[in-house]
């Protein structure tokens, strides 16, 4: 808007007008015949086309307020909530880490529950770790220990209880009562997510309909007694880890949310009150713009759902918790995970996360130590306090690219949601296996891209460090923890009837009744097969593990022919290609077979020799060199490049295989390591 005293400054006034056709003509000239669609247009896993340039004509109407968080102005002042995840099985050790985090800048904590005996995984050195289990909370005393000196009326404690959400709710509300925190003073999130538990664990703790009803009862109790706490989670982490793309992830979130809204309405909560009980938890990976668009789309889609439920406009906001995607974290060269954390944090902040959990860089390997936790925490603090990422409301809003991507992603997700509803809802598609099949298909497509290195994972299938040093992890005494837990669980306690209310269970928890007595009396055996949890680099990392475990690491000799200018590029390519499977490489140079006895002796001692040079030199000398190497005793001779019309002749000369860009690198390496005796076709080290 201008007035009579204001001149409009048009910076482009002195330049000729430009249009898309003129730009396209210049691009075609610069590409020198390379296909525009192949070089500059990207097809995302979600089926969305991203163009190299966008204009006002491309973008839809901006998503506006629906794509922003409800408390946008307050967030610009205070920033997002820095939340740290705690999984150490020992409540006392978890408490020490919690207090350290809160003192060093974290605003809230997430407490993942575990049951006795289900601790974690075995590290590569054979020691027991507990990075994927959780805190062993078997009663109110254990929860009190884990949260000792934490002010529950000042810092939000978000529980991740899995299928045990009812006893977790009883324990938390019982602890509030024990500490004299009542009514609106209590802060926290109880994390009831029966469908998420069903997906991740294979059971909701009891029949799904009963679990949904109990979740609704928990929500009703909190609404009546603790109005500033929340109770229900929509956590899509299990689907994302199983392979779901971002549109699928949003579709599952919407369908889960609608199922929860229906259950809470049946329990007597109005849709607006039910919506206030919900926190949506979404994972964000390392595609910055896709992550931003995902969070903006989530808010717009949820507002659309609540509008259909009759919720007034000022009640359609979404509390959005974001976690860095577990599948994006690598177990190899884990230092790169610090960069992944930074990128994901940027996307979450710009996309409008209300709270954010950044996984420590060693999360894929086991239980993080203090240094790993500090780096994860400070990644958020630097971007929040020093880069001021929260100071601008919806900074990506109005970008033609981001608005288009948000709109397209929302459209795809809405289609997923409609298909789920037409099939009977989220519980139905989980129980009939539809979700598992859909996620498996999406993972298979993603895995093919990674296997061919069309999607590069630094440190895993690109630029691997074969001789990387191990990182520090916390190691727990698994046997001692399990023994102590079993002793506690062996104490007799009076079981409560299955119809006991959350208040009854809270009173029992406050009195010290064992958490097992607070569980519903329904079946707890698996109802479906749990969704598998993948990591993007798992295929290559398994090969690296096999090579590490071998009696001797496989070794390749990269034989450069014709001078450095001829062989350097392909030698570097071969080193990365082989290194992504754990095969070490050494370089030698050779111009002629005659007088090269020492090189030929080295070749005979290597597990693999790879010829590296230009196509011109290959045509002249590849057959000669391959024959000489085989005569000298080289067990396997490969060539870095495509064989083309020479394949038959080169095979006769002794060339056994080829390494080239675009091959199925994972399959090639599996075949090679099987031949070397360090990998079995069934998928494991020998």
N, C-alpha and C positions, 0 to 999 in steps of 0.2 A: 504494500500500500504506500502511496506517495502523496505529498501535498504540493502546493504551488512552489514551495521553497526547496523542494528536493529534486535533484537530478538523478535519473537512473543511469548508472555506470554500466555500459555493456562492453565487457572485455573483448568480446569477439567481433566488435563492430569493424575493426580494421582488417579483418581477414575475410577471404571469400567464403561463402556458405558451403558447407560440406554435407554430403548425404551418404547413406549406406552404400549405394551403388558405387560411388566414387571410392569409398573406403575398400569395398570388396575388390575392385579392380586393382588397387595398389597391393592388396594382400595376395591376390592370385599371381601378380608379377613377382612378389617376393618369394612365393612358394616354389617358383620355377618348375611348375608342372606337377608338384606333389598334390594329392587330392585334398581339397579344403576340408571335407567332411571327416577324413581320417586324421588329419593333423590337428585341427583346431576345435573340433566338436567332440565333446565327451558324453558318453552314455553311462549314467550312474546305475548302480545296482537296483535302484528303485524304479528304473525305467524312465528316468527323467533325462532329457537332453539339455546339456549346458552349452551355451554358445560362447564364442570368444568376446562378444561385445553386446551390450544391451542399450536400448534407448527408451525414451518416454513411451514410444509406441508399443514396446514389448511388455511393459509391466502392467499388472492389474492395478486396480485401485488399492492404495496402501491399506494394510490390515488394520492400522491405527491402534486404538486403545485396546482392542481385543487381544492383540499380540503382545501387549506389555503386561507386566505384573501389576496387581491391584494397588500395591503401595509404591508406585514408581517414584513419587516425590520423596517419600521417606527413605527409600533405598538410595537415592542420589545423595542423601545426607549421610546415612550410616553405612552404606555398602551392603554387600551380601553377607550372609552368616557363614563364617568359616567353621566347618564341621569336620572333625577327625574321627576316623573309624577305629574301633578298638576290638581286637579279637584274641588277645592273650588269654589262654585258658585259666590262668590263675587270677582270681578276683583281686588279690592284693597287688600283683604285678600290673594288672590292668589299671588299677586305681592310681598307681604311681605315674603311669604314662598319661592318664587323663589329667591329673593335676599339672603335670609338666606342660601339656598342650594348652590348658586353660590359662596358665600363668604366662605362656609365651605368645599369646595372641589369638588362640582359637576362641570362638564364641559359644560353641556347643559341641556335643560329642554324640557319636552313634555307637551303641553297644550291641554287638552281635552275640546272641545267645548260642550256646552249644549244649549238648547233652553229654553225660558221662561216657567216655570211651570213644567219642567221634571227634578226634582232635585235628588231624590234618594229613599232611603228605610226608613222604620221605624225601629228604634233600638228596642232591646228587652225590654227596659224600657219605650217604647212608644214615645220617643222623635224623632224628625225628624233629619235625617242625610243626607249627600250628597256625600257619598263615591263613588257612581256609576254613578253620573250625570256628571257634568263638569262645566267649567267656563262659566258664562252667558255673552257671547260676542254678543251684539246686534248692534254694530257699531264700527267705528274706534276709537271713544273716549274710549270705554270699552277696546278694545285691547291695546290701548296706556296706559291705567291705569294698565292693567295686566302686561305690559312689561316696565313700567317706570323704568329708570336707568339701563335697561339691554342693553348692547352694542351689537346691532344686527349684527355688523360686526366682533364680537369676539366670541360670544357664539351662538351655533346653537339653534334655537327655532323650535322644531318639532311640527307641528299642528296635532291634531286628530279631524277633523271637521265632520266626519260622512258623511251624504248625502249632507251637505252644503259646499262641498269642493270648489265650484266655488265662492261663496261670501267670504269664508275664504281666498282663493287665492287673491281676490280683496282687502280684508282688509289688508293682510300682505304686498302685493306689494305696496299698498297705504301708509302703515306706513313706509316702506322703503323710499318711495319718500318724505314723510313728514319730515323724519329725515335726508334727504340728503344723503342716502346710495344708491349708484347707481352701476350698472354693477357688476363686479366681487367682489366688496367689500361686497355685501349682502350675508349673510349666513342664512341657514334655510332649513326647509323641510315642504312643504305644505300639504302633507298627502292625496292627492286625491286617493281614493280607492272605486270607485263606487260599485264594486262587493262585497267588504268587508262590505260596508254599507248595501247593499241589504241583505246579510246574517245576519248581526247583528240587523238591524232595520226593515227589511222587505221592504225597499224601497231604491232606488238609487236617490230619489228626482225627478226623471222624468223617462220616458221610458229608458230601459237599453242602447239601441243603442245610444240614444241622450246623455246619461250620459257618455258613453265611448268616444264619440266625444268631449264632453266638457273637459273631463280629458285630452285628447290629445291636445286640444287647450291650456290648462293651461301649459302642458309640453312644447309645442312649444314656448309659450311666455317666459317661464323661460330660455329655451335654448338660445333664442335670446337676452334677456335683462339681465338675472342674471345667468351667466354661472357657478357660484360656489354654487348655491342653487339647491335643488332637489324638485321634485313635486309629484311623484307617489309612493304610498305605496302598498305593497303586504302584508297585515296583515291577518294572519290565526287565530287570537285569537278567532273569533266567532266559527270556526269549532272545534277548540281544546276544547273550553268550552262546546260545544254541544256533545262531546264524541269522536271526531276523534282520532284515534291512531296516532303515529308519522309518519308512512308511509302514511296514508291518508292525514295528515297535509301537508307533503311535496308534495304529488300529487296535492292537491288543490293549493298550492303555485305556482307550475310550470304551471298548467293550467291557473291560474289567470295571471301570468306573460306573458304567450304567448298571451292571449287575449289583454293585455295592449300593448305589442309590436306591434301587428297587428293594433290596433287603432292608435298608434302614427305614425306608418309607413304610414298609410292612410292619416294622417294629414300632412305628408311631412318630418318627421324625419327619418333619416337613422337608421337602427337597432342599430348600435354602439352608436349613440347619444341618441336614445330612452332608451337603457340599462343604460346609465349614469344618467337618470332621476329617476331610480327605487331604492328604499330601501325596502328590504324584512324584515318583522318583524315576528319573530317566537317565540312562547312560549317554555320554557324549564321547565320541572318538576324536580322531586327529584331523578330520576334514573340517576346517574352520567354518566355512560358509554353510556347509550342510548342518553342522552342529548348531549354528546360530538360527538357521531356518527351522530346524526341528523344534527348538524351544519356543520360537515365535508361533509356529504352527500349533503346538500343543495348547497354548493359551487360547488361540482363536477357536480351535476345535472344541475345547472344553466349554468356552462361552456359548458356542452353538448348541451343545448338549444341554446346558443349563437353561438356555432360552427355551428349548423345546420342553423342558420340565416346568416351565412357568416361573422360573426364578427371576426376580427383578434385576435390572441391568447392573445395579451397584452391588449385587451379590454373586456375580458370575466370575469373580476372580479365581485364580488358581494358585495355590501354594506349591511351588515347584522346587523340589530338591534335585540336584544334579550330582551324579558321580562320574568320575572318569571311567571309561569303559574298560572292564577287566579283560576283554578279549584283545584289546589293543596293546596290553602290556607284554613285553617280551621277556622270556627267561634267559635269553642270550644277549650279551653286551647290554646288560640292564641299565647302564648309565644313560643310554639313549632314552630310556623311559622318563628321565627328567625333562627332556625336550618335549616328549609327547604330553607330559603333564602340563607344561607351559602352554602348549597350543590348545589343549582341551580346556584349560582354565580360562584362556582368552575367549574361546567360543562360548563357554558357559556364562562368563561375565557379560559379554556383549549381548548374548541372547536373553539375559534377564533372569538368571537363576536367583531364587530367594536364599538358598543355602547350597553349599558345594562341598563335596568330599573328594579330595585328591588322594589317590592311592599312592603309597610309598613306592619308590622305584624298584624295590625288591619284592613287591607283593606277589609276583608270579612264582617266586622261589621259596617263600616261606614267611616266617614271622619277622617283621622289620625291626631293626635295632633303632636306637635313639637318633642316630644320624639320618637314617632314611626317613623317619617320621618328621624330623626337623625340616628336611628339604621339601617334603610334601606340604608341610604347613606354611613354610616361608614362600613357596611358589605363589600361594594365594595372597599372602600378606604383601609381597612386593608389588604384584599387579593391582592390588586393591589400594594400598596406602601410598605407593610411590608412583605408579602409573595412572592412578585415579580412574580406573576403568568403570567404576560405578557412578561417576559424577555426571554422566550424560544419560538421559533417559532414552532408551531404545536407539542407540547410535546407528544401527544398521537400517532403521526404518527410513523409507524414502529412497533407498538404493534400488535402482531398477533391477539389478541382478538379484539382490536378496529378497525383494518383494516378490519377484517372479518365482524364485526357488521356494519361498515360503508357501505361495499359493499352490504351486504344483505339488509340493510335498503334502500339503493339507488335503488336496483333492485325492491323491493316491491313498492317503491314510483313511479318509472318509469312505472310500470305496472298500477298503479292507474291513472297516467297522461295519458297514452295511452287510457285507457278505457274512460276517460272524453272526450278526443279529438274525439274518435270514436262516442261518443254520441252527438256531436255537440259543445263541448266546455263548459267552466265553466259557462257562463251565462245560457246556455240551461239546464244544470243539476241543477242549482239553481232554475230556474223558473219552471221546471217540477216536483220538489220535490225529485229528486234522492238524492241530498246531505242530505236533512233532514232525509230521510229514512235510508241512510247509517250511518249517525252519530248517529241516534237513536238506530240502531242495535248495533253499537260499544259501546254506552253508556250502553245499557242493559246488555251486556256481562260483562262490567267492574263493573257495579253495583252489579251483582250477586257475583262476587269475593269479593267485599267489604262487601256485606251483610253476607256472610259466614265467614268473617274475614280471608279469604285466602290472602287478601291484607290488611295489618294492617296500620291504621292511628293513630299514637300516639296521645293520648288525646281525640280521638273520638271513634273509635271502639276497641282501645287497651289502657290500662292504663288510663281510664277516671278519671277525678277529678270532682265528682258530685257536690261538694260545691264550685266550683271555684268562685273567686271574679270578678266583672265586670272590664273591662279595661277602660281607659280614651279615650273619643272620642270628637271631636269638634262637637258642635251642632249649627245649623244655624236657623235663624228666617225665615222659609220658606215663610210664608205669606207676610212678609215685602219685601223680595226679589222679589217674584212674582208680588206683587202690583207695585213695582217700575219699573220692566221690562215691565209690561203691559202699564204703563203710557208712557214709552218711545216709545213703539211700536205703541201707539195710535196716535202719532204725524203724520200729513200728510206728505207724501213724493211723489215725482214724480217717478212712476215706470219706469224702463228701459225696452226697448223692449227685448224679449227673445233672439234676435240675437246679442245683444250687446257683444262686445269682452271683454276679461279679462282686457285690457287696459282701456276701457270705464268704466268698473265696478271699477277698481282701482281708476280712477279719481273721480268717484262718491263717493267712500268710503273715499278718501282723503278729499273730500268736506263735509263729514259728513252725507251722505245719509244713512238712516236706512238700516240695513242689510237685512231686509225682502224685500226691493226693489231690492236687488241684486240677489235674487233667480230666477232661471228659471221659466218660466210661465207654465211649464208642470205639470202633476198630481203629487201630493205628497202623495196620499193615499197609504197604503201598497199594494205591488205587490205580496208578498208571506208572509206566516207566518214567523216571525223572528225565527231564530234558538234559542232554549232554552239554557240558560247558566247554566250549572250544576257546583256544587262543589262536590268533591269526597265524602265528609262526610255528605252531605245534608240529607240523609235518617235518620241517627242516630241523627243528630243535631235537626231535627224536633221533634223527641221523647223527647230529652232533653228539648227543649223549652216548650213542652206540660207539662212535669213534673214540670218545673219551674213555669208555670202559674197555676198549680193546687192549690186548696185551701190548700192541704197538700201533701207534697211529698210522693209518695209511698215508703213503707219501707219493706225490706225483713229481715228475721231472718235467718242467716246461722248457722245451727245446726251441730256442729262438734261432731262426734261419734267415740269413740275408741282411743282417744289420738291424740296429735298433729301430730305425724308422719303419722297417717292414714288419717287425714282430711285436713291438711294445704294446700296441693296443690290444691285440689278441691274447698276448700273454697275461695282461691285466684282467681281461675278461675271463680267461680260463682260471686264473687264481681265485677270482670272486665266485665263479660258478662252482668250482670244486670245494672251496672253503665253506660255502653255505651248507655243505653236507659233512663238514668236519675233516676233509682231506687236506693235509698240509701240502705245500708246494715249494720247490726250490727252482731257481733259474740257471740254465746253462745256455751258452751261445755256440753255434756250430755253422760254419760256412761250407765245409766239405767233409765227406766221410773219411777220406784218406787222412791218416795221421791223427785221428781223433779217438785213439784207444781209451784214453781216460774218460772221455764223455760217454763212450759206448759202455764202459764198465759201470759208470754211474747209472746209466739207463737200465742195465741188466739188474741192478740192485733195487731199482724203484718199483713200486707197485704198478705204476702207470706212467707212460711217457706221452706227452701231448705236444704235437708239432704246432708251432706258432709262426706264422708268416703271412705274406700277402697272397692273394689269389694267383697273381702272376707267377710267383715263385713256387706256389703249390703245384701249378700245372707243369712246371719244369722239373721239380725235384722231390715232390712228396713221395712218389712211388720208390725212388731210389733210397731215400732216407728211411722209409718204413721197412724196406727189405733188409737194409743194413742193421737196423735196430733189432729186427727179429732174429737175424743171424747171430747177433751179439748176445742174445738171450733176454731181450726185453719181453716181459710176459704180456703186456698190453700196450698197444700203440693207438692213440687217438689223434684226432686233428681238430684244431680250433677253427671252425668255419663250416659252411655247407658244402657237401660234395658235388652237388650239381651233376653234370654229365660224366664226372670222373669216378663215380661211386664204384662201379663194377671193377674197374682197373685197380683202384686203390684197395679195394677189399682183397683182391688177388695178391697185391703187393704186401699186405699185412696190416692195413689200417682196420682196427676193430670197431671204432665208433667215432662220433662227432659231438663237439660242443658248439652250439650256435645260439644266437639271440632268438628268442621265441620258441625254443624247444620246451618240452615238458621237463623242466629242470629237476623237479622232485622225482619223477619217474626215472629219469636218467641216473640220478644219484642212487636211488634205491637199487636199481639194477646193478650198478657198478659195485656198491657196497655188499650186495648179496654175493656177487662173484668173488669179492675179496674175503668173504667169510665173516664180516662183522655185522651183518644185518640179515634178518630172515624175512621172507616174503609175507609172513604172518604179521610183521610189524614189530620188530624188537631186536635188541642186541643179542648176538649169539653168546 
